[in-house]
Amino acid sequence: MPSDPNPTPITAPGTYRFHFTHGGLRREYIVHLPRSRPAGPAPILLALHGGGGDMDFQARHYGLIEKSEQAGFIAVFPNGFSRFRSGILATWNAGECCGKAVGSQVDDVGFLKEVILRVARQADGDLRRVFSTGMSNGALMSYRLACELPSLIRGIAPVAGTDNTKACTPGRPVPVIHFHARDDTHVQFNGGSGKDALTKTNFTSVPATIAKWVAINGADPRARRVLAVRGATCDLHSAGPRGAPVKLCVTESGGHSWPGSQSRRANKSPSQAISANDLMWDFFSSLK
């Protein structure tokens, strides 16, 4: 599948590759247009890979193309900053992490904004319904987008990554649904430098991240349990007046992985107690 440098209109279902120059760098992204898309502008889901990964891995391993076909959203898989033409071993500049993207101060916020605007033009995407999810470093980057592009990002669903932004003053609330395993040894639930992390980042804890966004979003400080199944729970901080909800879904096992996927990481299989894809899309679809 060749990569197209032009914002060529996408008129038929399928998976397409594009590239363009941003900040003096060649940047790439994949777009999947589902057969099931409804008439009119369709929602857009950015899906950001983890540190050391790439857009192809994110597209293949977490079931988001299948979810796109089921739910009718446009799935977009951008590639982070890589020193290699193939795009492998890429990272995102998510504030305090990660890798060469931070060291080189790559403008990933600007790049992802341009991806969103291009895809909206190319595939009739709905700019009122743009959402971001991501794994690990991609989750961190989703938090940065919520902080810095709240006018474009309608909601985020970070998986196995916390808010490590240097500053965060969004002009409006951004709904959050966060997924994390208690036994994650990379981005640890209670914060710090994970013993299996590929970076020495002192990660913010999950509780501190949730408390921060409850305050930013003007959500109810008291959480209400809305899901309890064997191996997982979800707690919701409801939106206050003119605010936005914050939801935390925790699995007891699975380590540093994507709940409900089949993508095994290290010696741990993802928790099958919940499906991150199903729960995030239910959450996004409920937003008014």
C-alpha positions as CSV (number, residue, x, y, z in Angstrom):
1,M,0.0,0.0,0.0
2,P,1.9,3.1,-1.2
3,S,1.9,6.3,0.8
4,D,0.2,9.4,-0.8
5,P,1.7,12.8,0.0
6,N,-1.5,14.6,-1.0
7,P,-4.7,15.0,1.0
8,T,-6.5,12.9,-1.6
9,P,-10.2,12.5,-1.0
10,I,-11.1,9.0,0.4
11,T,-14.3,7.9,-1.3
12,A,-14.3,4.1,-0.9
13,P,-14.0,2.0,2.2
14,G,-10.5,0.6,2.9
15,T,-7.2,1.4,4.5
16,Y,-5.0,4.2,3.2
17,R,-1.5,5.6,3.9
18,F,-0.5,9.2,3.7
19,H,2.5,11.4,4.4
20,F,3.3,15.1,4.5
21,T,6.1,17.3,5.8
22,H,5.5,19.0,9.2
23,G,8.2,21.0,11.0
24,G,10.8,19.9,8.5
25,L,10.0,16.2,9.1
26,R,8.3,13.6,7.0
27,R,5.3,12.4,9.0
28,E,2.9,9.6,8.2
29,Y,-0.6,8.4,9.1
30,I,-3.0,5.5,8.2
31,V,-6.7,6.1,7.7
32,H,-9.3,3.3,7.8
33,L,-12.7,4.2,6.3
34,P,-15.2,1.6,7.4
35,R,-17.9,0.0,5.1
36,S,-20.4,0.7,7.9
37,R,-20.0,4.4,8.1
38,P,-23.3,6.3,8.3
39,A,-24.4,9.0,5.9
40,G,-23.0,12.4,6.6
41,P,-19.8,13.3,8.5
42,A,-18.4,10.5,10.6
43,P,-16.6,10.6,14.0
44,I,-12.8,10.4,14.0
45,L,-10.8,8.3,16.4
46,L,-7.0,9.0,16.6
47,A,-5.2,5.8,17.9
48,L,-1.7,6.6,19.0
49,H,0.9,3.8,19.3
50,G,3.1,3.2,22.4
51,G,6.7,4.3,22.7
52,G,9.0,2.2,20.5
53,G,6.0,1.2,18.3
54,D,4.6,2.5,15.1
55,M,1.3,3.1,13.4
56,D,1.2,-0.4,11.7
57,F,1.5,-2.1,15.1
58,Q,-1.3,0.0,16.6
59,A,-3.6,-0.7,13.6
60,R,-2.9,-4.5,13.6
61,H,-2.9,-5.5,17.2
62,Y,-5.7,-3.8,19.3
63,G,-8.8,-4.5,17.3
64,L,-9.6,-0.9,16.4
65,I,-10.1,-1.5,12.7
66,E,-12.7,-4.2,13.6
67,K,-14.3,-1.8,16.1
68,S,-14.3,0.9,13.3
69,E,-16.2,-1.5,11.1
70,Q,-18.7,-2.3,13.8
71,A,-19.3,1.3,15.0
72,G,-18.8,3.3,11.8
73,F,-16.1,5.7,12.9
74,I,-13.0,6.7,10.9
75,A,-9.9,5.2,12.5
76,V,-6.7,7.1,12.2
77,F,-3.3,5.8,13.1
78,P,-0.6,8.5,13.0
79,N,3.1,7.6,13.4
80,G,5.3,9.2,16.1
81,F,8.8,10.6,15.6
82,S,11.3,8.1,14.2
83,R,14.9,8.3,13.1
84,F,14.1,5.7,10.5
85,R,12.4,6.1,7.1
86,S,10.3,3.0,7.9
87,G,8.9,4.8,11.0
88,I,9.8,2.0,13.4
89,L,10.8,2.7,17.1
90,A,8.8,5.9,17.1
91,T,7.9,8.0,20.2
92,W,5.6,11.0,21.0
93,N,6.5,14.2,22.7
94,A,4.0,14.0,25.5
95,G,5.6,16.4,27.9
96,E,7.9,14.6,30.2
97,C,8.1,11.6,28.0
98,C,9.2,9.9,25.7
99,G,12.5,9.3,23.9
100,K,13.9,11.2,20.9
101,A,10.6,13.0,20.4
102,V,11.1,14.9,23.7
103,G,14.8,15.3,23.2
104,S,14.2,16.9,19.8
105,Q,11.2,18.9,21.0
106,V,9.1,17.5,18.1
107,D,5.9,19.4,17.4
108,D,3.6,16.4,17.8
109,V,0.6,18.6,18.8
110,G,0.9,20.6,15.6
111,F,1.4,17.4,13.6
112,L,-1.7,15.7,15.0
113,K,-3.8,18.8,14.6
114,E,-2.9,18.8,10.9
115,V,-3.7,15.1,10.7
116,I,-7.2,15.7,12.1
117,L,-7.9,18.6,9.7
118,R,-6.6,16.6,6.7
119,V,-8.7,13.6,7.6
120,A,-11.8,15.7,8.1
121,R,-11.3,17.0,4.5
122,Q,-10.3,13.7,3.0
123,A,-13.0,11.5,4.4
124,D,-15.8,13.8,5.5
125,G,-14.9,13.5,9.2
126,D,-16.9,15.3,11.8
127,L,-14.8,17.9,13.6
128,R,-17.3,18.0,16.4
129,R,-16.6,14.4,17.2
130,V,-12.9,13.9,17.2
131,F,-11.6,11.5,19.9
132,S,-8.1,10.3,20.9
133,T,-7.0,7.0,22.4
134,G,-3.5,5.6,22.8
135,M,-1.3,3.0,24.4
136,S,1.3,3.9,27.0
137,N,3.3,6.9,25.4
138,G,0.2,7.3,23.1
139,A,-2.0,7.6,26.2
140,L,0.3,10.2,27.5
141,M,0.1,12.0,24.2
142,S,-3.7,11.8,24.3
143,Y,-3.6,13.7,27.6
144,R,-1.4,16.4,26.1
145,L,-3.9,16.8,23.2
146,A,-6.7,17.2,25.7
147,C,-4.6,19.9,27.5
148,E,-3.6,21.8,24.3
149,L,-6.3,21.1,21.7
150,P,-9.5,21.1,23.6
151,S,-11.3,22.9,20.8
152,L,-10.7,19.9,18.6
153,I,-10.5,16.9,20.9
154,R,-14.0,15.9,22.2
155,G,-12.8,13.2,24.5
156,I,-9.9,10.9,25.3
157,A,-9.4,7.2,26.3
158,P,-5.8,6.7,27.5
159,V,-4.8,3.1,28.0
160,A,-1.8,2.3,30.3
161,G,-0.5,5.8,30.4
162,T,-1.0,8.8,32.7
163,D,-0.9,12.6,32.4
164,N,2.7,13.7,32.4
165,T,2.2,17.1,30.8
166,K,4.3,20.0,32.0
167,A,1.3,22.4,32.0
168,C,-2.4,21.8,31.4
169,T,-4.9,24.7,31.2
170,P,-7.5,23.6,28.6
171,G,-10.0,26.2,27.6
172,R,-12.9,23.8,28.1
173,P,-13.5,20.5,29.9
174,V,-12.6,17.3,28.0
175,P,-14.2,14.0,28.9
176,V,-11.8,11.2,30.0
177,I,-12.1,7.5,30.2
178,H,-8.9,5.9,31.5
179,F,-7.9,2.2,31.4
180,H,-5.2,0.8,33.6
181,A,-4.1,-2.5,35.2
182,R,-3.1,-2.6,38.8
183,D,-0.2,-4.9,38.0
184,D,1.3,-2.6,35.3
185,T,5.1,-2.6,35.8
186,H,5.9,-0.1,33.1
187,V,3.6,2.8,34.0
188,Q,2.8,1.8,37.5
189,F,-0.7,2.4,38.9
190,N,0.8,4.3,41.9
191,G,3.4,6.2,39.9
192,G,7.1,6.4,39.9
193,S,9.7,4.8,37.5
194,G,8.4,1.4,36.5
195,K,10.9,-1.4,36.9
196,D,10.1,-2.7,33.4
197,A,9.8,0.7,31.7
198,L,12.0,1.5,28.7
199,T,12.4,5.1,30.1
200,K,13.4,6.5,33.4
201,T,10.4,8.8,33.5
202,N,8.9,9.4,37.0
203,F,5.3,8.7,35.9
204,T,2.4,10.4,37.5
205,S,0.1,7.9,39.3
206,V,-3.3,6.9,38.1
207,P,-5.0,8.4,41.2
208,A,-3.2,11.7,40.8
209,T,-4.1,11.8,37.1
210,I,-7.8,11.2,37.8
211,A,-7.9,13.7,40.6
212,K,-6.3,16.3,38.3
213,W,-8.9,15.8,35.5
214,V,-11.8,15.6,38.0
215,A,-10.7,19.2,39.0
216,I,-10.1,20.4,35.5
217,N,-13.5,19.0,34.3
218,G,-15.5,20.2,37.2
219,A,-16.6,16.6,37.8
220,D,-18.1,15.1,41.0
221,P,-15.2,14.3,43.4
222,R,-17.2,11.3,44.6
223,A,-16.9,8.4,42.2
224,R,-19.8,6.1,41.6
225,R,-19.2,2.5,40.7
226,V,-20.9,1.8,37.3
227,L,-19.3,-1.6,36.4
228,A,-18.1,-4.5,38.5
229,V,-17.2,-7.7,36.9
230,R,-14.7,-10.4,37.8
231,G,-11.3,-8.9,37.4
232,A,-12.3,-5.3,36.6
233,T,-14.2,-2.2,37.9
234,C,-15.2,1.1,36.4
235,D,-15.9,4.2,38.5
236,L,-17.5,7.3,37.2
237,H,-17.1,10.9,38.3
238,S,-20.2,12.5,36.8
239,A,-20.0,15.8,35.0
240,G,-21.0,18.9,37.1
241,P,-22.7,21.9,35.6
242,R,-20.9,22.9,32.4
243,G,-18.3,20.2,33.2
244,A,-17.3,16.8,31.8
245,P,-17.2,13.3,33.1
246,V,-14.1,11.3,34.2
247,K,-14.3,7.5,34.2
248,L,-11.6,5.1,35.5
249,C,-11.7,1.4,34.5
250,V,-9.2,-0.8,36.4
251,T,-8.3,-4.4,35.7
252,E,-6.7,-6.5,38.3
253,S,-4.3,-8.2,35.8
254,G,-3.0,-7.8,32.3
255,G,0.1,-5.6,33.1
256,H,1.1,-3.1,30.5
257,S,-1.5,-4.0,27.8
258,W,-4.8,-3.2,26.1
259,P,-7.8,-4.7,27.9
260,G,-9.8,-7.1,25.6
261,S,-7.1,-7.3,23.0
262,Q,-5.1,-10.4,22.0
263,S,-1.8,-8.5,22.0
264,R,0.4,-10.2,24.6
265,R,3.1,-8.1,26.1
266,A,6.2,-9.6,27.8
267,N,4.9,-12.6,29.9
268,K,1.4,-11.2,30.5
269,S,-1.8,-11.6,28.5
270,P,-4.2,-8.6,28.4
271,S,-7.2,-8.8,30.8
272,Q,-10.3,-10.1,29.1
273,A,-12.5,-8.9,31.9
274,I,-13.5,-5.8,29.9
275,S,-13.0,-4.5,26.3
276,A,-11.3,-1.1,26.2
277,N,-12.6,-0.7,22.6
278,D,-16.3,-1.3,23.6
279,L,-16.2,0.7,26.7
280,M,-14.5,3.7,25.2
281,W,-16.8,3.9,22.2
282,D,-19.9,3.6,24.5
283,F,-18.4,6.5,26.6
284,F,-17.7,8.6,23.5
285,S,-21.1,7.9,22.0
286,S,-22.9,9.0,25.2
287,L,-21.3,12.5,25.0
288,K,-23.7,15.3,24.0
